[in-house]
Amino acid sequence: MGVLQENIRLDRLVYGNSIEDFYKKNTLFMYDKYSKSDKDCESISIIDMYVGRFYHLHYDDKSNWMKYSPIFCVDYRKVDNRSIILGLNLNFIPMEIRTSIFDKFISDSDYANDSSLKVDFKGVYLELLKYGFEYSIVEYDASDIKLVHRISLNILPRFFYSSHPINKYDPNKLIQIWNSKLKNREKRHQEMTISILSDFYDINSDISEKYDVLKKHIQRIRNNIKN
């Protein structure tokens, strides 16, 4: 059993015997945290975000899954005058799978010191690709981030097994999305390997013909810019 699984097991002994009870209590707990700031859930400036840390974002987007985003920061890049944060959006991943993905990245030392995890984009992307959840890495324009809370590893089990109250957790829906994405996983991966992030944000040009599976994703980003 990995360190994350062990900490989840211990937290469940205190906060919930069943997954449903654990989830409900954690959702209320985290929602209260997002209205405040303390050492475990600290309100910070965008410039203090780093790769390898967990965050909760309030983001300017029509989709509630983007508007209230629990993320793991995997990279940040500059596109013209825009700062783009690449985050693994946990809203797209079933709670039990979250644990399996991250257990390999978290050590006892990380927990003891509340350290940033030693990861890079490629490592996280390839791990997600094994499970078929590589599409959960999404782009956030820093100018549209309204509020950031940095999540301490001390409360990571409670963060993992929670969601914003507006985002009703529906594992069946997540599996449906996953099944639909699996059909195009190889093609999406091919397009990702040749993608240029500036293509996603250039609203004055047509979407390149090299993008097929990513076309809707790119169009959503461009629509957000226009709005």
HELIX and SHEET records of a PDB file:
HELIX    1   1 VAL A    3  TYR A   15  1                                  13    
HELIX    2   2 ILE A   19  LYS A   33  1                                  15    
HELIX    3   3 ILE A   46  ASP A   48  5                                   3    
HELIX    4   4 ASN A   64  LYS A   67  1                                   4    
HELIX    5   5 LEU A   90  PHE A   92  5                                   3    
HELIX    6   6 MET A   95  ASP A  103  1                                   9    
HELIX    7   7 ASP A  108  ASN A  113  1                                   6    
HELIX    8   8 PHE A  121  TYR A  131  1                                  11    
HELIX    9   9 GLU A  134  SER A  136  5                                   3    
HELIX   10  10 ALA A  142  ASP A  144  5                                   3    
HELIX   11  11 LEU A  153  ILE A  155  5                                   3    
HELIX   12  12 LEU A  156  PHE A  160  1                                   5    
HELIX   13  13 PRO A  171  LEU A  182  1                                  12    
HELIX   14  14 ARG A  185  ILE A  194  1                                  10    
HELIX   15  15 LEU A  197  TYR A  201  1                                   5    
HELIX   16  16 LYS A  215  LYS A  226  1                                  12    
SHEET    1   A 6 CYS A  41  ILE A  44  0                                        
SHEET    2   A 6 ILE A 145  ILE A 151 -1                                        
SHEET    3   A 6 PHE A  54  TYR A  59 -1                                        
SHEET    4   A 6 TYR A  68  VAL A  79 -1                                        
SHEET    5   A 6 ARG A  82  ASN A  89 -1                                        
SHEET    6   A 6 ILE A 137  ASP A 141 -1                                        
END                                                                             
